[in-house]
């Protein structure tokens, strides 16, 4: 509890000091897409202000030059050639919430989650296989490397019914024009509406980038850590309890695991008596040195701007990661574990513990050649990666290694119209020998009206995740030897002012999955899954807008992949800019997907598994919202899950939807959120 109070006080103090000393971002009120758009007018506006000194009032005070509060800020994610601007739009709340709109979590923010839109596992190389909590984690791949003319900070806080809280904070600053540092922090605490459902997650990320004065040497680093604590109740014992007039308080509904003896509704309690705990720590350091043509420009007698055009780059990347997975139940009910997992406990109520941990060290050496001296977005890359892996499983230590060769060709033309990518990886030796991944894409930008069209192709061949290996501590009696999974994906994407359209087709062979709470299996037949997605924002009147997303998915009913045929999300909003600085978006939003046999969930192994007995047929999720922004401050007020209203046995919010069999989602909630952006 002291730890969380410390973080809360720290970030609150940070926000107060920033608001007292740092002027709010003036230009943010006029932004449409990103904070970095069209706000590079500081110098010209300053000159204009100096020439208009007559504009001061009678007391001699000079009118404030708002352009002093402007900022130029952009970022790149790892291995991307495109620079992006920050998004300050307020219409879509899912950008700020922890659970994406296309995901289902098991009834509580921070609980295990699965996607309604299928995406195959394309990750080759060693993979422990625990992905149910990935949406809450920071990653090395998602690190943003910024370049900003001023310090930039952001702070957001959300509070919802059931004592649910979400805190996010971020900061970035260029210490020098060629040296940027920053950090991100995220805290999720939620006791939940049902017993033994509390979650408490922490995630942090430190990052930085540096380029030498003569622009030959550069480095990037990122330090990422995640701490996941999620209690597991195994779902409620019977769906009929939800309509019981004496159980409108959801804490009175009996659950399968944990129970009252392990229950606490204090959001600052981090102890998990029945559930999953996952920790990881990741260190990434990349350095490179360029050979090529140098030049310089004398700005004045004392300042020289150095230019450099690389032809050849030597690059080294070091990655260290450690992960730990644990399932614990100090009040294990022997009847439940016997029924679900075939376990025999010594006492009717005993204790249970499964855990394993991994450490990985990677060293990658790459050579990059730039054919076009003045276009670093065109290059050839070849490299090799050596990985050493050690694990502690069932109190025994095991070791693996991998040797991977990889190559890449990328060309984003100087006029930014064409973007070509061809990439391949092959594990030539080691634990994952024979794994490979190849991908290619071709994009063409036409103009603002017709947008961009992209074609893409991907083929991966991979050893199934280690949890399917009988050596895993979480493999509860499966002695199967599985073939490599193979995935082929291809499609087309078109983004323009008329319609955003995407078509995907996945061909999957040797699909490996769990068929119940602990038994795994491999599907020998070829699986064909087709997806068609479209989105559009339709202007109905001057102020009323209708935003719609629609996805169709089709797969063989006999295949062990279960998805709804139709997924849609719609938002009807009254939007616009009012007075001088108020940007408003208010209305109603709804999410709906057709009935399907949703995955069930196994708490011990933290895996979703296929079931063919229960069909989930939910009502649309309906929310009312009021979002607004005034300069650098944004606010969110929402009434969520109005669809749970029921007049059965008197009025109540008891008509819960289900995320999985016997896993009801949250009932009616009031959610309040605020967000600040600071610049100095």
C-alpha positions in Angstrom: 0.0 0.0 0.0 2.9 2.4 0.8 4.3 1.7 -2.6 1.1 2.8 -4.4 0.7 5.8 -2.2 4.2 6.9 -3.0 3.6 6.7 -6.8 0.2 8.5 -6.4 1.7 11.3 -4.4 4.8 11.5 -6.7 2.7 11.9 -9.9 0.2 14.2 -8.2 3.1 16.5 -7.1 4.6 16.3 -10.6 1.3 17.4 -12.1 0.9 20.3 -9.6 4.4 21.6 -10.1 4.0 21.3 -13.9 0.7 23.2 -13.9 2.2 25.9 -11.7 5.4 26.4 -13.6 4.7 25.2 -17.1 2.3 27.0 -19.5 -0.4 24.8 -21.0 -0.2 23.9 -24.6 -1.9 26.7 -26.4 -2.0 25.2 -29.8 -3.5 21.9 -28.6 -7.0 23.2 -28.8 -6.8 23.6 -32.6 -5.2 20.2 -33.3 -7.2 17.7 -35.3 -4.9 14.7 -35.3 -1.6 15.3 -33.5 0.1 17.8 -31.2 2.9 18.1 -33.7 0.7 19.3 -36.6 1.0 22.8 -37.8 2.5 24.3 -34.7 5.9 25.4 -35.9 5.2 29.1 -36.0 7.0 30.2 -32.8 9.8 32.2 -34.3 7.7 34.1 -36.8 5.0 34.9 -34.2 7.6 36.1 -31.8 8.9 38.6 -34.4 5.4 39.8 -35.0 4.8 40.3 -31.3 7.9 42.4 -30.9 6.9 44.6 -33.7 3.4 45.2 -32.2 4.3 46.6 -28.8 1.5 49.1 -29.1 -0.8 46.2 -28.3 0.0 46.4 -24.6 -2.6 47.7 -22.2 -2.6 51.0 -20.3 -0.7 49.5 -17.4 2.2 48.5 -19.6 1.6 44.8 -19.6 2.4 43.1 -22.8 -0.2 40.7 -24.4 0.9 37.1 -24.0 2.4 35.5 -27.1 0.6 32.2 -27.3 3.0 30.8 -29.8 5.6 30.6 -27.1 3.6 27.6 -25.8 3.8 25.8 -29.2 5.9 22.6 -29.6 7.3 20.5 -32.3 7.3 16.8 -31.2 7.4 13.6 -33.1 8.4 10.0 -32.5 9.4 6.7 -34.2 8.8 3.2 -32.9 11.6 0.7 -33.1 12.7 -0.2 -36.7 10.2 2.1 -38.3 11.2 4.6 -41.0 8.1 6.7 -40.5 7.9 9.6 -38.0 4.6 10.0 -36.2 2.8 12.8 -34.4 1.0 12.6 -31.0 -2.8 12.0 -31.1 -4.8 14.4 -29.0 -8.2 13.5 -30.4 -11.0 12.8 -27.8 -13.7 11.1 -29.7 -12.5 7.5 -29.3 -12.1 6.6 -25.6 -10.6 3.2 -26.4 -7.3 5.0 -27.2 -7.0 5.9 -23.5 -8.5 2.7 -21.9 -6.4 -0.3 -20.9 -8.6 -2.8 -22.8 -8.8 -2.3 -26.6 -12.4 -2.2 -28.1 -11.8 -5.4 -30.0 -10.9 -7.4 -26.9 -13.0 -9.2 -24.2 -11.6 -9.3 -20.7 -13.0 -11.6 -18.1 -15.2 -9.1 -16.3 -12.7 -6.7 -14.8 -10.1 -4.2 -16.0 -6.8 -6.0 -15.8 -8.2 -9.6 -16.1 -7.1 -12.1 -18.8 -8.3 -10.9 -22.2 -8.8 -12.4 -25.7 -9.4 -10.7 -29.0 -12.7 -10.9 -30.9 -10.7 -10.3 -34.1 -8.5 -13.3 -34.7 -4.8 -12.7 -35.3 -2.5 -15.8 -35.7 0.7 -16.1 -33.6 3.5 -15.2 -36.0 6.2 -15.0 -33.4 9.1 -17.3 -34.2 11.9 -18.3 -31.8 11.6 -19.1 -28.2 8.2 -18.3 -26.6 7.0 -19.4 -23.1 3.4 -19.1 -24.3 1.7 -16.8 -21.8 -0.2 -14.1 -23.6 -3.5 -13.6 -21.8 -2.3 -10.4 -20.1 -0.2 -8.9 -23.0 -2.5 -5.9 -23.6 -1.6 -4.5 -20.2 2.2 -4.7 -20.7 4.7 -2.3 -22.1 7.1 -3.8 -24.7 10.4 -3.0 -26.3 8.8 -3.0 -29.7 6.3 -0.4 -28.6 8.9 2.1 -27.3 8.6 5.6 -28.8 11.8 7.4 -29.5 11.0 11.1 -29.5 12.5 14.2 -30.9 11.1 17.4 -29.3 12.0 21.1 -29.2 10.6 21.4 -25.6 9.9 19.2 -22.6 6.6 17.4 -22.9 4.6 15.7 -20.1 1.3 13.9 -20.0 -0.7 12.7 -17.0 -4.1 10.9 -17.0 -6.2 9.4 -14.3 -9.4 7.4 -14.5 -11.8 6.4 -11.7 -14.8 4.1 -12.1 -17.4 2.3 -10.1 -16.1 -0.6 -8.1 -13.0 1.4 -7.0 -11.4 0.8 -10.4 -8.4 3.1 -11.1 -6.1 3.7 -14.0 -3.1 6.1 -13.8 -0.8 6.9 -16.7 2.1 9.3 -16.8 4.7 10.2 -19.4 7.6 12.6 -19.9 10.2 13.3 -22.6 12.8 15.9 -23.1 15.7 16.7 -25.4 18.6 17.4 -23.0 20.5 18.5 -26.1 19.3 18.7 -29.7 20.9 15.3 -30.2 20.0 13.6 -26.9 16.4 12.7 -25.8 15.3 10.8 -22.7 11.9 10.0 -21.3 9.7 7.6 -19.3 6.2 6.0 -19.3 4.3 4.7 -16.3 1.0 2.8 -15.9 -0.9 1.6 -12.9 -4.1 -0.4 -13.0 -6.0 -1.3 -9.8 -9.4 -2.9 -9.7 -11.1 -5.0 -7.0 -13.8 -6.0 -9.5 -17.5 -6.6 -9.0 -17.3 -10.3 -8.2 -15.3 -12.2 -5.5 -11.6 -13.0 -6.1 -11.4 -10.8 -9.2 -9.0 -8.1 -8.1 -6.2 -7.0 -10.3 -3.2 -4.8 -9.7 -0.7 -4.1 -12.6 2.4 -1.9 -12.8 4.3 -1.1 -15.9 7.2 1.3 -16.5 9.5 2.2 -19.4 12.6 4.3 -19.6 14.0 5.2 -23.0 16.5 7.5 -24.7 18.3 8.2 -27.9 21.6 9.9 -28.7 23.4 10.9 -31.8 27.0 12.2 -31.9 27.8 15.7 -32.9 29.2 14.6 -36.2 26.3 12.2 -36.7 28.4 9.1 -37.3 27.6 7.4 -34.0 24.1 6.9 -32.4 22.5 4.8 -29.7 19.1 3.9 -28.5 18.1 2.3 -25.2 14.9 1.1 -23.5 14.3 -0.4 -20.1 10.9 -2.0 -19.7 9.3 -3.7 -16.7 5.9 -5.2 -16.0 4.3 -6.7 -12.9 1.0 -8.4 -13.4 -1.1 -9.5 -10.4 -4.5 -11.0 -11.3 -6.7 -13.0 -9.0 -8.7 -15.8 -10.6 -12.2 -16.9 -9.5 -12.8 -19.5 -12.2 -16.1 -17.9 -13.1 -19.4 -18.0 -11.2 -20.9 -21.3 -10.1 -24.2 -20.8 -11.9 -25.6 -18.2 -14.4 -29.0 -18.3 -12.6 -27.4 -16.5 -9.6 -27.2 -13.3 -11.7 -31.1 -13.0 -11.8 -31.5 -13.8 -8.1 -33.1 -10.7 -6.5 -31.2 -11.3 -3.3 -27.8 -11.3 -5.2 -27.9 -7.8 -6.8 -24.8 -7.2 -4.9 -22.4 -9.2 -7.0 -20.1 -10.0 -4.1 -22.7 -12.4 -2.9 -22.6 -14.5 -6.1 -20.7 -17.8 -5.4 -17.5 -18.4 -7.5 -15.5 -21.5 -8.3 -12.1 -20.4 -6.9 -10.8 -18.3 -4.0 -14.0 -17.5 -2.2 -14.7 -15.1 0.7 -11.7 -16.3 2.7 -9.3 -14.8 0.2 -11.4 -11.8 -0.8 -10.6 -8.1 -0.3 -12.1 -5.1 -2.1 -9.3 -2.7 -1.2 -7.8 -1.4 -4.5 -4.4 -0.9 -2.8 -4.0 -4.6 -1.7 -1.6 -6.2 -4.1 -1.6 -9.7 -2.6 -2.9 -12.5 -4.8 -4.1 -15.5 -2.8 -5.6 -17.3 -5.8 -4.4 -16.3 -9.3 -1.6 -15.5 -11.6 1.5 -13.4 -11.1 3.8 -12.5 -14.0 6.9 -10.4 -13.9 9.3 -9.3 -16.6 12.3 -7.0 -17.0 13.8 -6.1 -20.4 16.9 -4.1 -21.4 17.5 -3.0 -25.0 20.6 -1.2 -26.2 21.4 -0.5 -29.9 24.5 1.2 -31.1 25.7 1.9 -34.6 28.5 3.7 -36.4 28.2 5.0 -40.0 30.7 5.4 -42.8 29.9 7.8 -45.6 30.1 11.4 -46.8 30.3 14.3 -44.3 29.6 18.0 -44.8 29.0 21.0 -42.7 27.2 24.4 -42.7 28.5 27.4 -40.8 25.5 29.0 -39.1 27.6 31.8 -37.7 31.2 32.4 -36.5 30.8 30.2 -33.5 28.2 27.6 -34.7 28.6 24.9 -37.3 25.9 22.4 -38.3 27.4 19.0 -39.3 25.8 17.0 -42.0 26.4 13.3 -42.7 25.2 11.0 -45.5 25.7 7.3 -44.5 26.7 4.7 -47.0 27.5 1.8 -44.6 26.4 1.1 -41.1 27.7 -1.3 -38.5 25.1 -2.1 -35.9 25.1 -4.0 -32.6 21.9 -4.7 -30.6 22.0 -6.2 -27.1 18.7 -7.4 -25.5 18.4 -8.9 -22.0 15.1 -10.2 -20.7 13.9 -12.1 -17.6 10.4 -13.4 -17.1 8.7 -15.2 -14.2 5.3 -16.9 -14.2 3.5 -18.2 -11.1 0.0 -19.5 -10.3 -0.9 -19.8 -6.6 -3.9 -20.9 -4.6 -3.6 -20.9 -0.9 -7.2 -22.1 -0.4 -7.4 -24.7 -3.2 -10.7 -26.5 -3.4 -9.7 -30.2 -4.1 -13.1 -30.9 -5.8 -12.7 -28.1 -8.4 -9.1 -29.1 -9.3 -10.0 -32.7 -9.5 -12.9 -32.0 -11.8 -11.0 -29.5 -14.1 -7.4 -30.7 -13.9 -7.5 -34.3 -12.7 -5.4 -33.3 -9.7 -5.6 -35.1 -6.3 -4.9 -32.8 -3.3 -4.0 -34.2 0.1 -6.7 -32.2 1.9 -10.1 -30.8 0.8 -8.7 -27.3 1.1 -5.0 -27.2 0.5 -2.4 -25.1 -1.3 -1.2 -25.1 -4.9 1.8 -23.6 -6.6 3.1 -23.7 -10.2 6.0 -21.5 -11.4 8.8 -21.2 -13.9 11.2 -18.5 -14.9 13.3 -17.6 -18.0 16.3 -15.5 -18.8 17.4 -14.6 -22.3 20.5 -12.8 -23.7 20.6 -11.7 -27.3 23.4 -10.2 -29.3 22.7 -9.1 -32.9 25.3 -8.0 -35.4 24.0 -6.3 -38.6 25.5 -4.5 -41.6 23.3 -2.0 -43.4 24.1 -0.5 -46.8 22.4 2.7 -48.1 22.2 2.8 -52.0 20.8 6.4 -52.0 23.1 8.7 -50.2 20.3 11.2 -49.3 17.6 8.6 -48.5 18.2 6.6 -45.3 14.8 5.1 -45.7 16.2 2.9 -48.4 18.7 0.2 -47.3 19.8 -3.4 -47.4 20.4 -5.2 -44.1 22.0 -8.5 -43.2 22.7 -9.8 -39.8 23.0 -12.6 -37.3 21.6 -13.1 -33.8 23.0 -15.3 -31.0 20.6 -16.1 -28.2 21.3 -17.9 -24.9 18.3 -19.0 -22.8 18.2 -20.4 -19.3 15.1 -21.5 -17.4 14.2 -22.8 -14.0 11.4 -25.4 -14.2 10.3 -27.7 -11.4 13.4 -26.6 -9.5 15.6 -27.8 -12.3 17.8 -25.6 -14.6 17.7 -26.0 -18.3 19.6 -24.2 -21.1 19.0 -23.6 -24.8 20.7 -21.5 -27.5 19.6 -20.2 -30.9 21.4 -18.9 -34.0 19.3 -16.8 -36.3 20.2 -15.2 -39.7 18.1 -12.3 -41.0 17.9 -9.9 -43.9 15.8 -7.0 -45.0 15.3 -4.6 -47.8 13.3 -1.4 -47.3 12.7 1.5 -49.6 10.5 4.5 -48.8 10.9 6.8 -51.7 12.1 10.3 -51.2 8.8 11.7 -52.4 7.0 9.5 -49.8 4.8 7.9 -52.4 6.1 4.4 -52.4 7.0 2.1 -49.5 8.5 -1.3 -50.1 9.5 -3.9 -47.5 10.9 -7.4 -47.8 12.1 -9.2 -44.7 13.2 -12.6 -43.7 14.5 -14.5 -40.6 15.8 -18.1 -40.3 16.9 -20.0 -37.2 19.7 -22.1 -38.6 20.7 -23.9 -35.3 19.6 -24.3 -31.7 16.3 -25.0 -29.9 14.2 -23.3 -32.6 16.2 -24.6 -35.6 14.1 -24.5 -38.7 11.8 -21.6 -37.6 11.5 -18.9 -40.2 9.5 -15.8 -40.9 9.2 -14.0 -44.2 7.1 -10.9 -45.0 6.7 -8.4 -47.8 4.6 -5.3 -48.3 4.1 -2.7 -51.0 2.4 0.6 -50.4 1.4 3.5 -52.7 0.2 6.9 -51.5 -1.8 8.7 -54.1 -3.1 11.9 -52.6 -5.2 13.2 -49.7 -8.4 12.2 -51.3 -7.5 8.6 -52.4 -5.1 7.9 -49.6 -2.8 4.9 -49.5 -3.2 1.3 -50.7 -1.0 -1.5 -49.3 -0.5 -5.1 -50.3 1.0 -7.5 -47.8 2.2 -11.2 -47.5 3.6 -13.1 -44.5 4.7 -16.7 -44.0 5.9 -18.1 -40.7 7.0 -21.5 -39.5 7.4 -22.0 -35.8 7.8 -24.5 -33.0 4.7 -24.3 -30.8 5.1 -22.2 -27.6 7.0 -23.9 -24.8 3.8 -24.4 -22.7 3.0 -27.2 -25.0 6.4 -28.9 -24.2 6.1 -31.6 -21.6 9.0 -30.0 -19.7 7.0 -26.9 -18.9 5.8 -26.6 -15.3 2.4 -25.6 -16.7 2.1 -28.6 -18.9 -0.1 -30.9 -16.8 0.4 -34.3 -18.3 0.6 -33.7 -22.0 3.3 -35.9 -23.6 2.7 -35.0 -27.2 5.4 -34.2 -29.7 4.0 -31.6 -32.1 4.9 -30.5 -35.6 5.8 -26.9 -36.5 2.9 -24.5 -37.0 2.8 -22.8 -40.3 0.9 -19.6 -41.0 0.4 -17.8 -44.4 -1.3 -14.4 -44.3 -2.0 -12.1 -47.2 -4.3 -9.2 -48.0 -4.9 -5.6 -49.0 -5.5 -2.4 -47.1 -6.9 0.9 -48.4 -7.1 4.1 -46.3 -8.8 7.1 -47.9 -11.3 9.9 -47.3 -14.2 7.7 -48.5 -13.6 4.4 -46.6 -10.9 2.5 -44.7 -11.0 -1.1 -46.0 -8.9 -4.1 -45.2 -9.0 -7.7 -46.5 -7.0 -10.5 -44.8 -6.8 -14.3 -45.4 -5.0 -16.7 -43.0 -4.0 -20.2 -43.9 -2.9 -22.2 -40.8 -1.6 -25.7 -40.6 -0.7 -27.7 -37.5 -2.6 -25.3 -35.3 -1.8 -26.1 -31.7 -4.4 -25.3 -29.0 -5.9 -26.4 -25.6 -9.1 -28.4 -25.9 -9.9 -28.2 -22.2 -8.5 -26.9 -18.9 -5.1 -28.6 -19.3 -5.0 -31.0 -22.3 -3.5 -29.8 -25.6 -3.9 -31.0 -29.2 -2.8 -30.2 -32.7 -5.3 -29.8 -35.6 -3.9 -31.6 -38.6 -6.2 -30.1 -41.3 -5.6 -26.8 -43.0 -7.6 -23.9 -41.5 -8.7 -21.1 -43.8 -9.9 -17.9 -42.1 -11.1 -14.8 -44.1 -11.6 -11.3 -42.7 -13.1 -8.2 -44.2 -13.0 -5.0 -42.2 -14.2 -1.5 -42.9 -14.5 1.8 -41.0 -16.0 5.2 -41.9 -16.8 8.5 -40.2 -20.0 9.8 -41.8 -21.0 13.5 -41.3 -24.7 13.5 -40.9 -25.1 17.2 -40.2 -22.8 20.1 -39.3 -22.4 18.8 -35.8 -23.6 15.2 -35.8 -21.2 12.4 -36.8 -21.6 8.7 -37.1 -18.4 6.6 -36.8 -18.7 2.9 -37.7 -16.4 -0.1 -37.7 -17.4 -3.4 -39.1 -15.6 -6.7 -39.4 -16.7 -10.0 -41.0 -14.9 -13.3 -40.2 -15.5 -16.7 -41.7 -13.9 -19.9 -40.7 -14.7 -23.6 -40.9 -17.1 -24.5 -38.0 -15.1 -27.7 -37.2 -11.8 -25.7 -36.8 -10.6 -25.1 -33.2 -10.7 -21.3 -33.9 -13.8 -19.6 -32.6 -14.7 -16.1 -33.7 -18.0 -14.1 -34.1 -19.1 -13.8 -37.8 -19.8 -10.0 -37.4 -18.2 -7.5 -35.1 -19.3 -3.9 -35.1 -18.7 -0.7 -33.1 -20.7 2.4 -33.7 -20.5 5.9 -32.3 -23.2 8.6 -32.8 -21.8 11.9 -31.5 -22.4 15.6 -31.4 -19.0 17.1 -32.1 -17.4 20.4 -32.8 -15.4 23.4 -31.5 -17.3 25.9 -29.3 -16.5 29.3 -27.9 -12.7 29.7 -28.3 -11.1 26.6 -26.9 -13.7 24.0 -26.1 -13.7 20.9 -28.2 -16.7 18.6 -27.5 -17.7 15.1 -28.4 -20.8 13.7 -26.7 -23.3 10.9 -27.7 -23.8 7.2 -27.5 -21.7 4.3 -28.6 -22.4 0.6 -29.0 -20.4 -2.6 -29.5 -22.0 -5.8 -30.8 -20.9 -9.1 -32.1 -22.9 -12.1 -33.2 -23.4 -15.2 -31.1 -20.5 -17.7 -31.1 -19.0 -20.4 -29.0 -16.6 -18.2 -27.1 -13.4 -19.6 -25.6 -13.4 -20.8 -22.0 -10.5 -19.9 -19.7 -8.1 -22.1 -17.6 -6.8 -20.1 -14.6 -3.9 -22.4 -13.7 -2.2 -22.3 -17.1 -3.5 -18.8 -18.0 -4.8 -20.0 -21.4 -8.0 -19.6 -23.3 -9.3 -23.0 -24.6 -11.8 -24.2 -27.1 -15.3 -25.3 -26.0 -18.3 -26.5 -28.1 -21.1 -26.6 -25.6 -22.0 -23.0 -24.7 -23.0 -20.3 -27.1 -22.4 -16.8 -26.0 -25.3 -14.6 -27.2 -24.9 -11.1 -25.8 -26.8 -7.8 -26.0 -24.9 -4.8 -27.5 -22.7 -3.0 -25.0 -24.2 0.5 -24.8 -22.4 3.5 -23.3 -23.3 7.2 -23.0 -20.3 9.6 -23.1 -19.3 13.2 -22.7 -15.7 14.0 -23.8 -14.2 17.5 -23.9 -10.9 19.3 -24.3 -9.9 22.8 -23.3 -6.4 23.6 -24.4 -4.1 21.0 -22.7 -6.8 19.5 -20.5 -9.2 16.8 -21.5 -12.1 15.3 -19.5 -14.2 12.1 -19.9 -17.5 11.3 -18.2 -19.2 8.0 -19.2 -22.1 5.8 -18.2 -21.2 2.3 -19.4 -23.1 -0.9 -19.9 -26.6 0.5 -20.0 -27.6 -2.7 -21.6 -27.5 -4.5 -18.2 -30.7 -2.7 -17.1 -33.4 -5.2 -16.1 -37.0 -4.9 -14.7 -37.1 -8.6 -13.6 -38.0 -8.8 -9.9 -37.7 -5.0 -9.7 -35.3 -2.7 -11.4 -31.6 -3.5 -11.3 -28.4 -3.6 -13.3 -28.3 -7.4 -13.4 -28.6 -8.4 -17.0 -24.8 -9.0 -17.5 -23.2 -10.0 -20.7 -20.7 -12.8 -20.7 -17.0 -12.8 -21.9 -16.7 -16.6 -21.6 -18.9 -19.4 -20.1 -19.7 -18.4 -16.5 -17.6 -15.3 -16.8 -20.0 -12.3 -16.6 -18.8 -8.9 -17.7 -19.1 -5.7 -15.6 -22.5 -4.2 -14.9 -23.5 -0.6 -15.0 -20.6 1.8 -14.3 -19.9 5.5 -14.1 -16.4 6.3 -15.3 -14.6 9.6 -14.9 -11.3 10.5 -16.5 -9.0 13.5 -16.9 -5.8 14.0 -18.9 -3.3 16.9 -19.0 -0.6 17.8 -21.5 2.2 20.1 -20.3 4.9 21.9 -22.2 7.8 24.1 -21.1 
